[in-house]
Each structure stands twice: as C-alpha cells, then as structure tokens.
Amino acid sequence: MGEILVVEDTPASLRLLSAVLVQAGYGVREAPNGELALWTVQTRPPDLILLDVRMPGLDGFEVCRQLKADPRSADIPVIFLSAHSDTADRVQGFRLGAVDFISKPFQPEEVLARCSAHLRLARAQRALARERAELEQRVAQRTADLTLSSMAFENTLDAIIITDADGHILTTNPSFTRTLGYTEEEVRGRIVSELQADNSYSEQLESVAQSLKASGHWSGEIVARRKNGERCPGLISMSVARDETGWRTNYVLVLTDITERKAGQSMIDYLSYHDPLTGLPNRLLARQRFEQLLAKRAPQQRVVVMCLDLDWFKNINDSHGRPLGDKVLQAVARHLTTAAGEGATVARLGSDEFLLILLDDAQFGTAVSLVQRLQTGLQHGVDVEGHHIALTASAGIAVAPADGGQLEELVRNGDTALVRAKRTARGSYAFYEESMDAEIHARLAIANQLRGALARHEFSVHYQPQNCLQTGALRGAEALLRWTNPVLRSVPPNRFIPLAEEYGQIGAIGEWVLDSVCAQIRRWQDEGDGRIKVAVNLSAAQFDEESTVRMVKAALRRHDVEPSCLGIEITEGTVMGDPDKAAAALQRLKELGVHISLDDFGTGYSSLAYLKRLPLDVLKLDKSFVDDVTSKASDAAIALSVVSLAHNLGMRVIAEGVETREQAAFLKRNGCDEMQGYFFSRPLPAGNSPHCCGKGVHSRICNQTNNREIHETAVRRHRPRLRRIRPRSSTRRSQRGRPEILQHL
C-alpha cells in the first residue's frame, strides 16, 4: 500500500488521519511539527507526505521548500492540509512543489482517494524512470554484444532488426515476430522505415543521421505498425556496425514494445486532469476550458461560472454509506453532463461540489434555464442500488468579466452567492453581487472572534422568566446565551450560533452553558429561592444519544441539582437527522427526570408524527404566531389549535414573545398555560433573582381578569415574597443576599 508521513500539529486531526489511513492498509508515521517531519524524512523517506500548512515553528510551506531542495526527498509527493481555501496559499503550495490540497474538515473518502491516486502516480513515474534507464542500459549492452552472441540474439525479449548499410532488412529475431507479427521471410529485403505507422520517424531522419554520424548511436520513440494493422509504440535504439577498417556495414535496431507503459502513462495523464470518481474534468482542466472560453467569447457574450452543491449530502452518506454516496455522485455527474450539453463544461471540485462553465449573453437566459433544469431534474431523485434518493441542489453564479477574470476569483464569488442561496432556501440559486462580500467579511469577522471566545470568558447566560398565565406565578425560566466581544460588541445569537455550529464550536459552548445553568440553579437554591426549573436550548449539532445524556448527567451530578429542575429545549430540526436515535436520547433524559420542550413549533416541519413519538412535556408556541394573535384570524386559529393539540396530548403550552397586554389576555382566555416575553420581563443577567418579575407579572395578570378568586389567590401566592423586597432607598441586597429586583421591572 505504501508508507505515509502525516505532519499535523493538531492531535485530534493527527489521530483521525492516522486512523483512516491505517484502516485502509497504509503504513503511517506521525510528526507533530515541521522540524520532526524533516528529521523523519531524512531518516527514512516515506512514499507520500500529508503536510499541514499552519503550524508553529516551521510552517508547511517552509517544510515543503526544504524537502524539495533536498535531492533525497525532492521526488516525494506532498499533499497540503489546510482549513483555509485561500487561492494565494494554494498557488504558493503548488509553486513549492505540492501535488494537491485537502481541505479541513477532512472527508475520509477524499483523503483516501487523493492519497491512492498520488501514490499510484508516484509509483508509475518512478517505475517509468527506472524502466527507461534500465532499458537504455540493457539496449546498449545488448547492441554491443549482438555480434558476439547469437544466443542473446535469439532469446532476447526485445525485437532486433539487422539491416545493410542502405537500410534493407537482412534478419530479425524471434521477438520481432512476437512483437509485430511479421516473420523474417515477410520483411527480408524491405526498407526498415516501411514498418513505421506514421511519418514521425521520417521527420527525424536528419537528426538521426547526424547522431549516427557523430556517435554511431541513436535512440528514441517511434510508432510501428503490427501485421494486423494495430499501432505499436516502441522505444528504439539504432547502432552502426563497422568492419575492421571502420567502414559502415550494418545497422542494428532494437525495438522495445512499450504499449502497456504508454497505457499507464495515458491513465496518469487522464487522472491529472479528471476526477477519478466521476470522470468529470477537475479544477486544472476546468481552468483551461475557462481560459479558452474567455479568449474566444464575442464582446456581447459572458462566461458564466456556476457553483452547484448538493443539499444535505452528508445525510445520504450517513444513512446509506459512502459506497452508495459515491454512486449517487456518479449519477449526479451523468445528469449534469446530459443536461448541460456539449457547449458547457461540467467539473467536480470535490465532495458534492460541482462546477459548470458556459457562454451566455448579457441576459443570462441560457444560464437561468440551465440551473432551473438541473435543479428540477435532481428534485426527481436518482435510483441507486434499489434505493430512490431524493436530492436538491443549490447554486451560486458568477459572471466573467464583471465578477472577475480568473477562475479562482469567480469560483470564490460563486461560492459566496451559493452561501446566500442556501441561507435563503435550499434548492435555490443566486447571482453574485458585490454586497455579498460585505456579508461574508462580517461572517468571517464573527468566526475569527468566536475562536477563543469561551476561553476569554466573553459568554454569559441570561434568564427570561416563564410565568403562569392564570395566576402570574413563576414557573421557570429559559436560559439564553449572550456574547459580548471587545471588537464586535454585543453579537446577536442568530448571528454567532449558526457559525459556531458550522465551525464545530457549538459542542464546547453548549456544554459550558449547561454547566453554567446548573451552577446558577445551585446558587439560587442555596440563597433560598426554591426549586427553580430552567430550560436550556440544545442545538442539532450537539445532539447525540450517548454524549448528550452523559453531558447532562455529569452537569447535574457536579452541582448537586435535581433533574426536575432542568429542562431541555429542542427544535424539530434537532431530531431530523436520526429520529430514532433522538427519540432514544430524549427518552433517557425523560427517565432521568429532565423536562423536554419542543421549541418553535409550527415554523419547521410541524410533524404530528414527532409529537407522538417524542417524550415531550411542553409545546412552545412560536413568537411569529403570537405577534398577530389579536389581529389576524389565521394566527389566532393556529394558536388555538396548538393549545388544543398540546392539551389533548398531555402537554403544557408556553407562548413565546408576549409583548402586549392584549396578547396576554387572549392567551389566558384561551387556555394557554404559560408565557414569556418582554411584556413580563426581558432576559436578565444571572445575578438577578428568578423571582424578579413576581410583582410585575402579578399586577399584569390581575389587570386582565375580573375573577376575584384568581386575583386573591395570586395576591396570597405572591405576598410573602413581596414582603421581603426592600424599598429602593435601602441597600441593594436583602438580609439573605438576594439582588435588588425592582430595578428590572
């Protein structure tokens, strides 16, 4: 299989790459830095090197430069590993001698495919060089010994032809017959040049004659024609034989059949310009096609570069396995090629990313028609190995010369438009606009500051009370993550949480939030605030049966908090990836005593099947329905239906985003159990007592009802706690250390 040196300073990535390669049968050596990598190569050169670009000390570029400067390691193929897709980095890497780039996060099948291809390429090149050198040495030796050993002449594997001084064939050996199919009798007396398949040899006659005159020897490649008409590429060596007086008497030609070697070289050339999985052009060939179109386009024409990406393709691999996923990609490649037609280039950039290049006019009617045709065709799905796989694809479109003159620039802009299309709606397309760059830069700024934000203690948890609509009593609170950064100031959660999920940071952040909430519950209980239940939101990226349950149990145990004091809020999207595994995890949490809430019901899939399968305690009515519940009959009907549905299934209903007296009155009147929102309280820092809204909620609830009994019950319930509140002129904390709460009403 070969030996691969993995140079990676991140232990997790190093272990992952090593495990994938070892499982595939490769020998693996590891180096955590550039210095150790250079020493390891000098000690025993590997067959291939996977080299991280960004490392402390010697970075990947410097290591590659030193490797290529050393003759002992100059021929070892180097594949760079990088989490960045900066074109300048890639250009610099290829200039230093790298053969390929693999982007982080790694896709195991991509790593294995690229390693296998470049190992085969390197072995073929080394074998070709060795064979050529060995062949020339063998031909020279055999030519020198030809007149001395008839046995060598008869038994050599190479075809040997001896002519007179004028080039007429005198004799051949048995290998000549095996190679070209002619017997000695069939070619005796013929001019040797008649055996060639084309005129390439004739065009070299002058240089051949000069070489023979100067050194008595010439070698090169020709294409001979077999007796059956087939072409036979060969390496030929021609030497002059002289008599004792130095007079030229004969020519000795030794022909080596290199048909198989040429086929191998053709495969190498093909793989250099094509994707090995789908057979589509790769980035290198796509660049050549783009430059050709750009050069030949008419003034009124534009070159359209379309970046197309399959939506949720990872789910296909996870559900059906990588082999079937590869067949899906092959089917998609065939569909794209057929739909695009002969005038367009369809290339695969990697994973589920495809590129289409075509000419169009300034109205882009062809491009729009094509992308719609592609997306419609994919929506019909593909049939692979008895499975019908449903697909959607999103596309981003950039245009030359308006959006750039280089393919790399257009692909970058097309990717920017692709991100916008995916954020708008999966299965859509978008043209690149300059304003998108500002959005991308803003996202990058957030992503850069997000790295290390947890270590810099920039996150905090605020709590928004959840109160009973009928009595005003505090029922619990929802924990809401907040981020304040010295550079970006206060960043809204809907801006940074998707990026944390995308860059794999949500796991650590979510674990910190859960731990912080449990610690705060413990502090409130120690201060005498009773058994307060706090709900924590769980991201889809965090959700896994084993790790989720283990994390929750550890946090509860660490802070000595009863499971009934903790709630977990999920959305329908959280369980979409693997509903069975999600249901099992939620059931285990439910068995612990943790309360389970379904958030934003009605805005996603709204699957009644999930309501039946999942062990839910609470259904949360989304703010988008609460906003117009008093002014739009449709929203009011939806709210009433959700309340009725939840109660019939034995669940409570919490309305989110209650901001007006009229909304509260409507929800109370129609049986909604609890609510949260600015009408009662904004989310508050952890230093405030969760009962801070008691008095305000009580007064608002009482103003909405004429029911004296409910009013008096609410007063009795809240009076003991209200007595403990000191006037604003008193100290900021009570005798028991509880924060002054009236300032937040």
Disulfide bonds with the S-S distance in Angstrom:
none
